Amino acid sequence: MKEAIPDLIARFRIKHGLFRKELVEAQVFDLDQFGCVLKTDKIFNPGDTLPLDLVMAMPFDNIRAKGVSGLVTERRKHCSNFFYSVDFNISESPQPALLAEQLERIREVVGKKQSLRSRRSGGPGRRSSPAT
């Protein structure tokens, strides 16, 4: 199983009755231009729509993609949690161009962070001794 993407979370609200809502933060395990994979103990079904915000923690100011409409396409149980494949529907946003730009910025930062992390940990392609 892949590791969670560092510093990236998805936030969404779940209704409990008429007046009560719960704010849920879920780890993000995969992210591309089409969607993401979330891990949470909350139960959703394929076909459910999740209005979520993606938040990338940064040293000075977090990068946010607010109001992302996500369609749950798959659910896999793992211990007491579930992994959900979620497809983004950017066209449902009031400002689709802005949302697409915010998501692209988050993907760029994730790519840079993962690249730095793999270099620091001796990732693929790194030599342990200089070539002679």
Secondary structure, 3 states (H helix, E strand, C coil): CCCCCCCEEEEEEEEECCCEEEEEEEEEEEECCCEEEEEECCCCCCCCEEEEEEEECCCCCCEEEEEEEEEEEEEEEECCEEEEEEEECHHHCCCHHHHHHHHHHHHHHHHHHHHHHHHHCCCCCCCCCCCC
